[in-house]
Amino acid sequence: MAPSTSSASWLSSALALCAILCLSVPVNALYFYMDGRQTKCFFEELPKDTLVVGSFSTEVINQQSNTYSVDPNLKVLITVDEIFDNDHRVVSKRDGNSGRFTFSAAESGQHKICLTPETNAATGGWLSGAPGGAVRVSLDMAIGETSKIETEDKGKMQDIVQKVKDLNSRLQDIRREQVFQREREAEFRDQSEATNGRVVRWTLIQLAVLSAACAWQLSHLRSFFIKQKLT
């Protein structure tokens, strides 16, 4: 009885392992060495709509100690061409000594992925004359379903989503502030118009009173002069 139980347990474990292997995303990890400004290419047969995420890092040889170390001046040019479509280029990216590239196969067929180390003026172009194996490259490529690969960038996506939400919140605050300013401007305009209206009315009243006072004074003076027989 015990052997059959252990056999069943072993079979269940084997099936679970097979399921995990079937559902896992294929990852190709490799190391290789390159000469100065040498281009290294890899060919991948990809089905349509397959997402490929590649990451690489480089180290440059120190000729004095014969050891490899990171060179911040080193640049790497990454290109991806569709062999089946007259070498149509789908990726052309210049990155630092380490980086990442992503592309999705538009059609099924063979793709050529190339890496070329480059130097700038700061390094004096020594890499172009360096001996074989001057650059050691570590390349990892994950090829599989989009949902499985994107789980690695879930944290970054959440940060981007949060930044977008923050920007939307700021836009809403700016809109509310603009509405408030328009309301205050309308209120001040109404107050200004009402004040101007009161000033005009008060000016007209003053002119009417002054006119009446002048007319009364003239009439009074005329009566006074008549009484005094001065006219």
GUKE-273754 format. One record per atom (N, C-alpha, C): residue in three letters; x, y negated, z negated; residue number from 1. Coordinates in Angstrom, 2 decimals, padded with zeros to 5 digits. Layout:
N
  type        X        Y        Z  seq
   ALA        X        Y        Z  NUM
...
END
This chain:
231
  type        X        Y        Z  seq
   MET   000.83   001.21   000.00    1
   MET   000.00   000.00   000.00    1
   MET   000.86  -001.25   000.00    1
   ALA   001.93  -001.21  -000.74    2
   ALA   002.81  -002.36  -000.82    2
   ALA   003.46  -002.67   000.51    2
   PRO   003.98  -001.63   001.28    3
   PRO   004.61  -001.94   002.55    3
   PRO   003.68  -002.63   003.52    3
   SER   002.38  -002.23   003.55    4
   SER   001.47  -002.87   004.49    4
   SER   001.24  -004.32   004.12    4
   THR   001.20  -004.64   002.81    5
   THR   001.02  -006.03   002.36    5
   THR   002.21  -006.88   002.78    5
   SER   003.43  -006.34   002.60    6
   SER   004.62  -007.09   002.98    6
   SER   004.68  -007.29   004.48    6
   SER   004.24  -006.26   005.24    7
   SER   004.23  -006.40   006.70    7
   SER   003.26  -007.47   007.14    7
   ALA   002.09  -007.53   006.49    8
   ALA   001.11  -008.57   006.82    8
   ALA   001.65  -009.95   006.50    8
   SER   002.32  -010.05   005.33    9
   SER   002.90  -011.34   004.95    9
   SER   003.97  -011.77   005.93    9
   TRP   004.80  -010.79   006.35   10
   TRP   005.87  -011.11   007.32   10
   TRP   005.27  -011.55   008.65   10
   LEU   004.18  -010.87   009.07   11
   LEU   003.53  -011.22   010.33   11
   LEU   002.93  -012.62   010.27   11
   SER   002.32  -012.97   009.12   12
   SER   001.73  -014.30   008.97   12
   SER   002.80  -015.37   009.03   12
   SER   003.93  -015.10   008.38   13
   SER   005.03  -016.08   008.40   13
   SER   005.57  -016.25   009.81   13
   ALA   005.68  -015.13   010.54   14
   ALA   006.19  -015.22   011.91   14
   ALA   005.24  -016.02   012.80   14
   LEU   003.94  -015.77   012.64   15
   LEU   002.96  -016.52   013.44   15
   LEU   003.01  -018.01   013.12   15
   ALA   003.13  -018.33   011.83   16
   ALA   003.21  -019.75   011.44   16
   ALA   004.44  -020.40   012.02   16
   LEU   005.58  -019.70   011.99   17
   LEU   006.81  -020.24   012.56   17
   LEU   006.68  -020.46   014.07   17
   CYS   006.06  -019.52   014.75   18
   CYS   005.85  -019.66   016.20   18
   CYS   004.97  -020.86   016.50   18
   ALA   003.92  -021.04   015.68   19
   ALA   003.02  -022.17   015.90   19
   ALA   003.76  -023.49   015.72   19
   ILE   004.62  -023.55   014.69   20
   ILE   005.38  -024.78   014.45   20
   ILE   006.32  -025.06   015.60   20
   LEU   006.98  -024.02   016.09   21
   LEU   007.91  -024.19   017.20   21
   LEU   007.19  -024.61   018.48   21
   CYS   006.00  -024.10   018.69   22
   CYS   005.25  -024.45   019.89   22
   CYS   004.76  -025.88   019.85   22
   LEU   004.41  -026.36   018.65   23
   LEU   003.86  -027.70   018.53   23
   LEU   004.92  -028.76   018.36   23
   SER   006.13  -028.35   018.08   24
   SER   007.19  -029.33   017.85   24
   SER   007.61  -029.98   019.15   24
   VAL   008.15  -031.22   019.03   25
   VAL   008.60  -031.97   020.19   25
   VAL   010.03  -031.56   020.51   25
   PRO   010.34  -031.20   021.77   26
   PRO   011.71  -030.83   022.12   26
   PRO   012.65  -032.01   021.92   26
   VAL   013.77  -031.76   021.26   27
   VAL   014.76  -032.78   021.02   27
   VAL   016.10  -032.28   021.51   27
   ASN   016.72  -033.03   022.41   28
   ASN   018.02  -032.67   022.94   28
   ASN   019.07  -033.56   022.29   28
   ALA   019.97  -032.97   021.52   29
   ALA   021.04  -033.72   020.88   29
   ALA   022.37  -033.19   021.38   29
   LEU   023.25  -034.10   021.80   30
   LEU   024.54  -033.66   022.32   30
   LEU   025.58  -034.74   022.10   30
   TYR   026.84  -034.29   022.07   31
   TYR   027.99  -035.17   022.00   31
   TYR   028.79  -035.00   023.28   31
   PHE   029.35  -036.09   023.76   32
   PHE   030.24  -035.99   024.92   32
   PHE   031.22  -037.15   024.88   32
   TYR   032.27  -037.01   025.66   33
   TYR   033.35  -038.00   025.70   33
   TYR   033.40  -038.62   027.08   33
   MET   033.75  -039.91   027.12   34
   MET   033.77  -040.66   028.38   34
   MET   035.05  -041.46   028.47   34
   ASP   035.50  -041.65   029.71   35
   ASP   036.62  -042.55   029.97   35
   ASP   036.12  -043.99   030.01   35
   GLY   037.06  -044.93   030.12   36
   GLY   036.69  -046.33   030.19   36
   GLY   035.85  -046.63   031.42   36
   ARG   034.66  -047.20   031.20   37
   ARG   033.71  -047.60   032.24   37
   ARG   033.26  -046.43   033.12   37
   GLN   033.41  -045.23   032.63   38
   GLN   032.90  -044.06   033.34   38
   GLN   031.39  -043.95   033.12   38
   THR   030.69  -043.53   034.17   39
   THR   029.24  -043.34   034.06   39
   THR   028.94  -041.86   033.88   39
   LYS   028.15  -041.58   032.86   40
   LYS   027.74  -040.20   032.59   40
   LYS   026.25  -040.09   032.81   40
   CYS   025.83  -039.10   033.62   41
   CYS   024.41  -038.96   033.97   41
   CYS   023.90  -037.59   033.58   41
   PHE   022.63  -037.54   033.25   42
   PHE   021.93  -036.30   032.92   42
   PHE   020.65  -036.25   033.74   42
   PHE   020.27  -035.06   034.11   43
   PHE   019.07  -034.86   034.93   43
   PHE   018.03  -034.10   034.12   43
   GLU   016.81  -034.65   034.13   44
   GLU   015.70  -034.04   033.39   44
   GLU   014.51  -033.89   034.33   44
   GLU   013.96  -032.69   034.37   45
   GLU   012.73  -032.42   035.12   45
   GLU   011.56  -032.68   034.17   45
   LEU   010.79  -033.73   034.46   46
   LEU   009.75  -034.17   033.53   46
   LEU   008.37  -034.06   034.19   46
   PRO   007.39  -033.56   033.45   47
   PRO   006.01  -033.59   033.94   47
   PRO   005.46  -035.02   033.90   47
   LYS   004.37  -035.23   034.62   48
   LYS   003.74  -036.54   034.65   48
   LYS   003.25  -036.94   033.26   48
   ASP   003.37  -038.24   032.95   49
   ASP   002.91  -038.84   031.69   49
   ASP   003.67  -038.30   030.48   49
   THR   004.88  -037.82   030.69   50
   THR   005.70  -037.37   029.57   50
   THR   006.49  -038.54   029.01   50
   LEU   006.43  -038.74   027.71   51
   LEU   007.15  -039.82   027.06   51
   LEU   008.52  -039.32   026.62   51
   VAL   009.53  -040.11   026.92   52
   VAL   010.91  -039.79   026.54   52
   VAL   011.45  -040.93   025.68   52
   VAL   011.95  -040.57   024.52   53
   VAL   012.56  -041.54   023.62   53
   VAL   013.99  -041.10   023.38   53
   GLY   014.94  -041.94   023.76   54
   GLY   016.35  -041.62   023.60   54
   GLY   017.04  -042.59   022.66   54
   SER   017.95  -042.10   021.87   55
   SER   018.76  -042.94   021.00   55
   SER   020.21  -042.49   021.11   55
   PHE   021.11  -043.45   021.07   56
   PHE   022.52  -043.14   021.25   56
   PHE   023.37  -043.97   020.29   56
   SER   024.57  -043.51   020.05   57
   SER   025.57  -044.24   019.29   57
   SER   026.94  -043.92   019.87   57
   THR   027.84  -044.87   019.79   58
   THR   029.16  -044.71   020.39   58
   THR   030.25  -045.00   019.36   58
   GLU   031.38  -044.38   019.60   59
   GLU   032.59  -044.62   018.82   59
   GLU   033.77  -044.69   019.78   59
   VAL   034.69  -045.58   019.51   60
   VAL   035.84  -045.81   020.38   60
   VAL   037.10  -045.29   019.70   60
   ILE   037.97  -044.70   020.47   61
   ILE   039.18  -044.13   019.92   61
   ILE   040.17  -045.22   019.52   61
   ASN   040.81  -045.02   018.39   62
   ASN   041.92  -045.86   017.95   62
   ASN   043.20  -045.15   018.36   62
   GLN   043.92  -045.72   019.34   63
   GLN   045.07  -045.03   019.91   63
   GLN   046.22  -044.88   018.93   63
   GLN   046.25  -045.75   017.90   64
   GLN   047.33  -045.63   016.92   64
   GLN   047.10  -044.47   015.96   64
   SER   045.89  -044.38   015.45   65
   SER   045.59  -043.31   014.48   65
   SER   044.93  -042.10   015.13   65
   ASN   044.57  -042.24   016.43   66
   ASN   043.91  -041.17   017.16   66
   ASN   042.61  -040.73   016.48   66
   THR   041.87  -041.71   015.96   67
   THR   040.58  -041.47   015.33   67
   THR   039.53  -042.35   016.01   67
   TYR   038.28  -041.97   015.86   68
   TYR   037.17  -042.70   016.48   68
   TYR   036.48  -043.57   015.43   68
   SER   036.13  -044.79   015.85   69
   SER   035.42  -045.71   014.96   69
   SER   034.50  -046.58   015.81   69
   VAL   033.56  -047.23   015.15   70
   VAL   032.57  -048.06   015.84   70
   VAL   033.22  -049.37   016.28   70
   ASP   032.99  -049.74   017.55   71
   ASP   033.48  -051.00   018.10   71
   ASP   032.29  -051.90   018.38   71
   PRO   032.10  -052.99   017.61   72
   PRO   030.93  -053.86   017.82   72
   PRO   030.96  -054.59   019.15   72
   ASN   032.12  -054.67   019.80   73
   ASN   032.22  -055.37   021.09   73
   ASN   031.79  -054.49   022.26   73
   LEU   031.64  -053.21   022.02   74
   LEU   031.28  -052.30   023.10   74
   LEU   029.81  -052.43   023.46   74
   LYS   029.52  -052.49   024.75   75
   LYS   028.16  -052.51   025.26   75
   LYS   027.93  -051.26   026.11   75
   VAL   026.68  -050.84   026.18   76
   VAL   026.33  -049.66   026.96   76
   VAL   025.17  -050.01   027.88   76
   LEU   025.33  -049.68   029.15   77
   LEU   024.27  -049.88   030.13   77
   LEU   023.53  -048.56   030.33   77
   ILE   022.20  -048.59   030.10   78
   ILE   021.37  -047.39   030.26   78
   ILE   020.48  -047.58   031.48   78
   THR   020.48  -046.64   032.38   79
   THR   019.61  -046.67   033.55   79
   THR   018.90  -045.33   033.69   79
   VAL   017.67  -045.40   034.18   80
   VAL   016.88  -044.20   034.46   80
   VAL   016.31  -044.34   035.86   80
   ASP   016.61  -043.39   036.74   81
   ASP   016.15  -043.42   038.12   81
   ASP   015.28  -042.20   038.41   81
   GLU   014.28  -042.40   039.25   82
   GLU   013.43  -041.31   039.71   82
   GLU   014.04  -040.72   040.99   82
   ILE   014.63  -039.55   040.88   83
   ILE   015.29  -038.92   042.03   83
   ILE   014.29  -038.63   043.14   83
   PHE   013.08  -038.23   042.77   84
   PHE   012.08  -037.83   043.75   84
   PHE   011.50  -039.02   044.51   84
   ASP   011.78  -040.25   044.04   85
   ASP   011.21  -041.45   044.66   85
   ASP   012.33  -042.38   045.11   85
   ASN   013.29  -041.83   045.86   86
   ASN   014.40  -042.61   046.42   86
   ASN   015.15  -043.39   045.35   86
   ASP   015.41  -042.73   044.23   87
   ASP   016.17  -043.32   043.12   87
   ASP   015.53  -044.62   042.63   87
   HIS   014.20  -044.62   042.55   88
   HIS   013.51  -045.80   042.01   88
   HIS   013.87  -045.96   040.54   88
   ARG   014.36  -047.15   040.18   89
   ARG   014.84  -047.39   038.82   89
   ARG   013.68  -047.80   037.93   89
   VAL   013.51  -047.08   036.84   90
   VAL   012.43  -047.37   035.90   90
   VAL   012.95  -047.97   034.61   90
   VAL   014.24  -047.80   034.32   91
   VAL   014.83  -048.38   033.11   91
   VAL   016.20  -048.94   033.48   91
   SER   016.46  -050.17   033.08   92
   SER   017.79  -050.77   033.19   92
   SER   017.97  -051.65   031.97   92
   LYS   018.73  -051.16   031.01   93
   LYS   018.84  -051.83   029.73   93
   LYS   020.29  -051.88   029.29   93
   ARG   020.74  -053.04   028.87   94
   ARG   022.10  -053.21   028.34   94
   ARG   022.00  -053.40   026.83   94
   ASP   022.57  -052.49   026.09   95
   ASP   022.46  -052.49   024.64   95
   ASP   023.84  -052.57   024.00   95
   GLY   023.87  -052.58   022.67   96
   GLY   025.13  -052.63   021.95   96
   GLY   025.77  -051.26   021.85   96
   ASN   026.64  -051.09   020.84   97
   ASN   027.33  -049.82   020.68   97
   ASN   026.39  -048.69   020.27   97
   SER   025.19  -049.05   019.85   98
   SER   024.15  -048.06   019.58   98
   SER   022.81  -048.69   019.93   98
   GLY   021.86  -047.84   020.27   99
   GLY   020.56  -048.39   020.66   99
   GLY   019.56  -047.30   020.95   99
   ARG   018.49  -047.73   021.62  100
   ARG   017.35  -046.84   021.86  100
   ARG   016.69  -047.24   023.16  100
   PHE   016.18  -046.28   023.89  101
   PHE   015.45  -046.56   025.12  101
   PHE   014.25  -045.62   025.21  101
   THR   013.21  -046.10   025.88  102
   THR   011.96  -045.36   025.99  102
   THR   011.40  -045.52   027.39  102
   PHE   010.87  -044.46   027.94  103
   PHE   010.17  -044.55   029.21  103
   PHE   009.19  -043.39   029.32  103
   SER   008.23  -043.58   030.21  104
   SER   007.22  -042.55   030.45  104
   SER   007.25  -042.18   031.92  104
   ALA   007.22  -040.88   032.21  105
   ALA   007.28  -040.41   033.58  105
   ALA   005.97  -040.74   034.30  105
   ALA   006.08  -041.59   035.32  106
   ALA   004.88  -041.97   036.08  106
   ALA   004.39  -040.81   036.95  106
   GLU   005.33  -040.01   037.45  107
   GLU   005.00  -038.85   038.28  107
   GLU   005.91  -037.69   037.88  107
   SER   005.47  -036.50   038.19  108
   SER   006.29  -035.32   037.89  108
   SER   007.49  -035.29   038.83  108
   GLY   008.65  -034.92   038.29  109
   GLY   009.84  -034.83   039.11  109
   GLY   011.10  -035.00   038.29  109
   GLN   012.22  -035.01   039.00  110
   GLN   013.52  -035.07   038.35  110
   GLN   013.91  -036.53   038.10  110
   HIS   014.40  -036.79   036.89  111
   HIS   014.83  -038.12   036.49  111
   HIS   016.32  -038.07   036.15  111
   LYS   017.04  -039.12   036.56  112
   LYS   018.47  -039.23   036.26  112
   LYS   018.68  -040.29   035.20  112
   ILE   019.25  -039.89   034.08  113
   ILE   019.51  -040.78   032.95  113
   ILE   021.01  -040.99   032.86  113
   CYS   021.46  -042.24   033.00  114
   CYS   022.89  -042.56   033.04  114
   CYS   023.26  -043.55   031.94  114
   LEU   024.46  -043.38   031.39  115
   LEU   025.03  -044.28   030.40  115
   LEU   026.40  -044.73   030.89  115
   THR   026.66  -046.03   030.80  116
   THR   027.93  -046.59   031.22  116
   THR   028.45  -047.52   030.15  116
   PRO   029.60  -047.24   029.53  117
   PRO   030.16  -048.17   028.54  117
   PRO   030.75  -049.39   029.23  117
   GLU   030.60  -050.55   028.59  118
   GLU   031.11  -051.79   029.13  118
   GLU   031.82  -052.56   028.04  118
   THR   032.72  -053.45   028.45  119
   THR   033.42  -054.31   027.50  119
   THR   033.22  -055.74   027.93  119
   ASN   033.45  -056.66   026.98  120
   ASN   033.40  -058.08   027.31  120
   ASN   034.80  -058.68   027.21  120
   ALA   034.85  -059.98   027.39  121
   ALA   036.16  -060.64   027.41  121
   ALA   036.88  -060.53   026.07  121
   ALA   036.13  -060.36   024.98  122
   ALA   036.75  -060.32   023.66  122
   ALA   037.65  -059.13   023.48  122
   THR   037.34  -058.04   024.20  123
   THR   038.16  -056.84   024.05  123
   THR   039.31  -056.80   025.04  123
   GLY   039.35  -057.78   025.94  124
   GLY   040.43  -057.83   026.91  124
   GLY   040.32  -056.79   028.00  124
   GLY   039.19  -056.10   028.09  125
   GLY   039.00  -055.11   029.13  125
   GLY   039.88  -053.89   028.97  125
   TRP   040.33  -053.61   027.74  126
   TRP   041.26  -052.48   027.55  126
   TRP   040.60  -051.15   027.84  126
   LEU   039.25  -051.10   027.72  127
   LEU   038.57  -049.82   027.88  127
   LEU   038.68  -049.29   029.30  127
   SER   038.79  -050.22   030.26  128
   SER   038.85  -049.79   031.66  128
   SER   040.12  -049.00   031.94  128
   GLY   041.19  -049.21   031.16  129
   GLY   042.42  -048.48   031.38  129
   GLY   042.73  -047.48   030.31  129
   ALA   041.73  -047.16   029.49  130
   ALA   041.95  -046.22   028.39  130
   ALA   041.99  -044.80   028.92  130
   PRO   042.66  -043.90   028.20  131
   PRO   042.76  -042.52   028.66  131
   PRO   041.44  -041.80   028.52  131
   GLY   041.39  -040.54   029.02  132
   GLY   040.17  -039.75   028.94  132
   GLY   039.71  -039.55   027.52  132
   GLY   038.41  -039.55   027.32  133
   GLY   037.85  -039.38   025.99  133
   GLY   037.97  -040.60   025.12  133
   ALA   038.05  -041.81   025.74  134
   ALA   038.20  -043.03   024.96  134
   ALA   036.94  -043.35   024.16  134
   VAL   035.79  -042.90   024.63  135
   VAL   034.52  -043.19   023.98  135
   VAL   033.81  -041.88   023.67  135
   ARG   033.38  -041.76   022.43  136
   ARG   032.60  -040.59   022.04  136
   ARG   031.15  -041.04   021.87  136
   VAL   030.26  -040.35   022.56  137
   VAL   028.85  -040.74   022.60  137
   VAL   028.01  -039.64   021.99  137
   SER   027.08  -040.05   021.11  138
   SER   026.08  -039.15   020.55  138
   SER   024.73  -039.54   021.13  138
   LEU   024.09  -038.60   021.79  139
   LEU   022.82  -038.89   022.48  139
   LEU   021.76  -037.92   022.01  139
   ASP   020.63  -038.46   021.58  140
   ASP   019.46  -037.68   021.17  140
   ASP   018.29  -038.10   022.04  140
   MET   017.61  -037.13   022.62  141
   MET   016.44  -037.42   023.44  141
   MET   015.28  -036.56   022.97  141
   ALA   014.18  -037.21   022.62  142
   ALA   012.95  -036.53   022.23  142
   ALA   011.99  -036.57   023.41  142
   ILE   011.58  -035.41   023.86  143
   ILE   010.71  -035.30   025.03  143
   ILE   009.44  -034.56   024.60  143
   GLY   008.31  -035.20   024.72  144
   GLY   007.09  -034.53   024.30  144
   GLY   005.90  -035.45   024.31  144
   GLU   004.91  -035.09   023.50  145
   GLU   003.66  -035.83   023.47  145
   GLU   003.85  -037.18   022.81  145
   THR   003.10  -038.14   023.31  146
   THR   003.22  -039.50   022.81  146
   THR   002.91  -039.60   021.33  146
   SER   001.86  -038.94   020.89  147
   SER   001.43  -039.06   019.50  147
   SER   002.49  -038.53   018.54  147
   LYS   003.18  -037.46   018.95  148
   LYS   004.17  -036.87   018.05  148
   LYS   005.42  -037.72   017.96  148
   ILE   005.82  -038.32   019.09  149
   ILE   007.02  -039.14   019.07  149
   ILE   006.77  -040.46   018.37  149
   GLU   005.57  -041.00   018.54  150
   GLU   005.29  -042.31   017.96  150
   GLU   005.18  -042.28   016.45  150
   THR   005.08  -041.09   015.85  151
   THR   005.04  -041.04   014.40  151
   THR   006.34  -041.55   013.79  151
   GLU   007.46  -041.46   014.54  152
   GLU   008.71  -041.98   014.03  152
   GLU   008.67  -043.49   013.89  152
   ASP   007.89  -044.16   014.75  153
   ASP   007.82  -045.61   014.73  153
   ASP   006.57  -046.12   014.02  153
   LYS   005.96  -045.27   013.22  154
   LYS   004.70  -045.67   012.58  154
   LYS   004.93  -046.86   011.66  154
   GLY   006.04  -046.82   010.92  155
   GLY   006.32  -047.93   010.02  155
   GLY   006.51  -049.23   010.77  155
   LYS   007.24  -049.18   011.91  156
   LYS   007.44  -050.39   012.69  156
   LYS   006.13  -050.89   013.26  156
   MET   005.29  -049.97   013.73  157
   MET   003.99  -050.37   014.27  157
   MET   003.14  -051.02   013.20  157
   GLN   003.18  -050.48   011.99  158
   GLN   002.42  -051.07   010.90  158
   GLN   002.92  -052.48   010.59  158
   ASP   004.25  -052.66   010.64  159
   ASP   004.79  -054.00   010.42  159
   ASP   004.32  -054.97   011.49  159
   ILE   004.31  -054.50   012.75  160
   ILE   003.86  -055.36   013.84  160
   ILE   002.37  -055.69   013.67  160
   VAL   001.58  -054.68   013.31  161
   VAL   000.15  -054.91   013.10  161
   VAL  -000.07  -055.92   011.98  161
   GLN   000.72  -055.78   010.91  162
   GLN   000.58  -056.71   009.78  162
   GLN   000.97  -058.12   010.20  162
   LYS   002.03  -058.25   011.03  163
   LYS   002.42  -059.57   011.51  163
   LYS   001.32  -060.18   012.37  163
   VAL   000.70  -059.34   013.21  164
   VAL  -000.40  -059.84   014.05  164
   VAL  -001.57  -060.30   013.19  164
   LYS  -001.87  -059.52   012.14  165
   LYS  -002.94  -059.92   011.23  165
   LYS  -002.60  -061.24   010.53  165
   ASP  -001.33  -061.40   010.13  166
   ASP  -000.92  -062.65   009.49  166
   ASP  -001.06  -063.82   010.45  166
   LEU  -000.67  -063.60   011.72  167
   LEU  -000.81  -064.67   012.71  167
   LEU  -002.27  -065.02   012.93  167
   ASN  -003.14  -064.00   012.98  168
   ASN  -004.58  -064.27   013.14  168
   ASN  -005.12  -065.06   011.95  168
   SER  -004.66  -064.70   010.75  169
   SER  -005.09  -065.43   009.56  169
   SER  -004.64  -066.88   009.62  169
   ARG  -003.41  -067.10   010.07  170
   ARG  -002.92  -068.47   010.18  170
   ARG  -003.70  -069.25   011.23  170
   LEU  -004.04  -068.58   012.35  171
   LEU  -004.85  -069.24   013.36  171
   LEU  -006.22  -069.62   012.82  171
   GLN  -006.81  -068.72   012.03  172
   GLN  -008.10  -069.03   011.42  172
   GLN  -007.98  -070.22   010.48  172
   ASP  -006.89  -070.26   009.69  173
   ASP  -006.67  -071.40   008.79  173
   ASP  -006.52  -072.69   009.58  173
   ILE  -005.78  -072.63   010.69  174
   ILE  -005.60  -073.83   011.51  174
   ILE  -006.93  -074.27   012.10  174
   ARG  -007.74  -073.31   012.55  175
   ARG  -009.06  -073.66   013.10  175
   ARG  -009.95  -074.30   012.04  175
   ARG  -009.94  -073.72   010.84  176
   ARG  -010.74  -074.31   009.76  176
   ARG  -010.25  -075.72   009.43  176
   GLU  -008.92  -075.90   009.44  177
   GLU  -008.38  -077.23   009.16  177
   GLU  -008.78  -078.22   010.26  177
   GLN  -008.78  -077.75   011.52  178
   GLN  -009.19  -078.63   012.61  178
   GLN  -010.67  -079.00   012.49  178
   VAL  -011.51  -078.03   012.14  179
   VAL  -012.94  -078.32   011.96  179
   VAL  -013.13  -079.32   010.83  179
   PHE  -012.38  -079.12   009.73  180
   PHE  -012.48  -080.04   008.59  180
   PHE  -012.04  -081.45   008.98  180
   GLN  -010.95  -081.53   009.75  181
   GLN  -010.48  -082.84   010.18  181
   GLN  -011.49  -083.51   011.11  181
   ARG  -012.11  -082.72   012.01  182
   ARG  -013.13  -083.30   012.88  182
   ARG  -014.32  -083.80   012.07  182
   GLU  -014.72  -083.03   011.06  183
   GLU  -015.83  -083.47   010.22  183
   GLU  -015.49  -084.76   009.48  183
   ARG  -014.26  -084.82   008.94  184
   ARG  -013.85  -086.04   008.24  184
   ARG  -013.78  -087.22   009.21  184
   GLU  -013.27  -086.96   010.42  185
   GLU  -013.20  -088.03   011.42  185
   GLU  -014.59  -088.53   011.77  185
   ALA  -015.54  -087.59   011.93  186
   ALA  -016.92  -088.01   012.23  186
   ALA  -017.51  -088.80   011.07  186
   GLU  -017.22  -088.36   009.83  187
   GLU  -017.74  -089.08   008.66  187
   GLU  -017.15  -090.49   008.57  187
   PHE  -015.83  -090.60   008.80  188
   PHE  -015.20  -091.92   008.77  188
   PHE  -015.72  -092.80   009.89  188
   ARG  -015.97  -092.19   011.07  189
   ARG  -016.50  -092.98   012.18  189
   ARG  -017.89  -093.51   011.85  189
   ASP  -018.73  -092.65   011.25  190
   ASP  -020.07  -093.11   010.87  190
   ASP  -019.99  -094.22   009.83  190
   GLN  -019.09  -094.05   008.84  191
   GLN  -018.94  -095.10   007.82  191
   GLN  -018.45  -096.41   008.44  191
   SER  -017.50  -096.28   009.39  192
   SER  -016.99  -097.49   010.05  192
   SER  -018.07  -098.18   010.86  192
   GLU  -018.86  -097.39   011.58  193
   GLU  -019.93  -097.99   012.36  193
   GLU  -020.98  -098.64   011.46  193
   ALA  -021.31  -097.96   010.33  194
   ALA  -022.28  -098.55   009.40  194
   ALA  -021.73  -099.84   008.81  194
   THR  -020.44  -099.86   008.46  195
   THR  -019.83  -101.07   007.89  195
   THR  -019.82  -102.20   008.92  195
   ASN  -019.45  -101.86   010.14  196
   ASN  -019.45  -102.88   011.19  196
   ASN  -020.86  -103.43   011.41  196
   GLY  -021.88  -102.56   011.36  197
   GLY  -023.25  -103.01   011.51  197
   GLY  -023.65  -103.97   010.39  197
   ARG  -023.28  -103.64   009.14  198
   ARG  -023.60  -104.52   008.02  198
   ARG  -022.88  -105.87   008.14  198
   VAL  -021.61  -105.81   008.59  199
   VAL  -020.86  -107.07   008.77  199
   VAL  -021.53  -107.94   009.82  199
   VAL  -021.98  -107.36   010.92  200
   VAL  -022.64  -108.14   011.97  200
   VAL  -023.94  -108.75   011.46  200
   ARG  -024.73  -107.93   010.73  201
   ARG  -025.99  -108.45   010.20  201
   ARG  -025.73  -109.59   009.21  201
   TRP  -024.74  -109.41   008.34  202
   TRP  -024.44  -110.45   007.35  202
   TRP  -023.94  -111.72   008.04  202
   THR  -023.17  -111.58   009.10  203
   THR  -022.70  -112.74   009.85  203
   THR  -023.87  -113.49   010.49  203
   LEU  -024.82  -112.73   011.06  204
   LEU  -025.99  -113.38   011.66  204
   LEU  -026.82  -114.11   010.61  204
   ILE  -026.96  -113.47   009.44  205
   ILE  -027.72  -114.12   008.35  205
   ILE  -027.03  -115.41   007.93  205
   GLN  -025.68  -115.36   007.81  206
   GLN  -024.94  -116.56   007.42  206
   GLN  -025.10  -117.66   008.46  206
   LEU  -025.02  -117.29   009.75  207
   LEU  -025.20  -118.29   010.80  207
   LEU  -026.60  -118.90   010.74  207
   ALA  -027.61  -118.06   010.46  208
   ALA  -028.99  -118.59   010.37  208
   ALA  -029.12  -119.54   009.20  208
   VAL  -028.53  -119.18   008.05  209
   VAL  -028.62  -120.05   006.86  209
   VAL  -027.89  -121.35   007.10  209
   LEU  -026.68  -121.24   007.70  210
   LEU  -025.93  -122.47   007.97  210
   LEU  -026.66  -123.36   008.96  210
   SER  -027.26  -122.74   009.97  211
   SER  -028.02  -123.54   010.94  211
   SER  -029.21  -124.24   010.28  211
   ALA  -029.92  -123.50   009.42  212
   ALA  -031.05  -124.11   008.71  212
   ALA  -030.58  -125.23   007.79  212
   ALA  -029.44  -125.01   007.12  213
   ALA  -028.93  -126.04   006.22  213
   ALA  -028.52  -127.28   007.00  213
   CYS  -027.88  -127.10   008.13  214
   CYS  -027.48  -128.24   008.96  214
   CYS  -028.71  -129.00   009.46  214
   ALA  -029.72  -128.26   009.89  215
   ALA  -030.93  -128.92   010.38  215
   ALA  -031.62  -129.70   009.27  215
   TRP  -031.63  -129.11   008.06  216
   TRP  -032.27  -129.82   006.93  216
   TRP  -031.48  -131.06   006.58  216
   GLN  -030.15  -130.97   006.57  217
   GLN  -029.34  -132.14   006.24  217
   GLN  -029.51  -133.24   007.27  217
   LEU  -029.55  -132.88   008.55  218
   LEU  -029.76  -133.91   009.57  218
   LEU  -031.12  -134.58   009.42  218
   SER  -032.15  -133.76   009.14  219
   SER  -033.49  -134.33   008.96  219
   SER  -033.52  -135.25   007.74  219
   HIS  -032.82  -134.83   006.65  220
   HIS  -032.79  -135.65   005.45  220
   HIS  -032.05  -136.95   005.70  220
   LEU  -030.93  -136.90   006.39  221
   LEU  -030.19  -138.13   006.68  221
   LEU  -031.01  -139.08   007.57  221
   ARG  -031.71  -138.52   008.54  222
   ARG  -032.53  -139.35   009.42  222
   ARG  -033.62  -140.06   008.63  222
   SER  -034.24  -139.31   007.71  223
   SER  -035.28  -139.93   006.88  223
   SER  -034.69  -141.00   005.99  223
   PHE  -033.50  -140.75   005.47  224
   PHE  -032.82  -141.72   004.62  224
   PHE  -032.49  -143.00   005.37  224
   PHE  -031.98  -142.84   006.59  225
   PHE  -031.65  -144.03   007.36  225
   PHE  -032.90  -144.80   007.76  225
   ILE  -033.98  -144.09   008.03  226
   ILE  -035.23  -144.78   008.38  226
   ILE  -035.73  -145.62   007.20  226
   LYS  -035.66  -144.99   006.01  227
   LYS  -036.11  -145.70   004.82  227
   LYS  -035.26  -146.93   004.57  227
   GLN  -034.01  -146.80   004.82  228
   GLN  -033.10  -147.93   004.57  228
   GLN  -033.12  -148.96   005.71  228
   LYS  -033.94  -148.68   006.72  229
   LYS  -034.09  -149.56   007.88  229
   LYS  -032.75  -149.83   008.55  229
   LEU  -032.02  -148.79   008.65  230
   LEU  -030.74  -148.95   009.31  230
   LEU  -030.81  -148.59   010.79  230
   THR  -031.95  -148.09   011.23  231
   THR  -032.08  -147.75   012.62  231
   THR  -033.14  -148.62   013.28  231
END
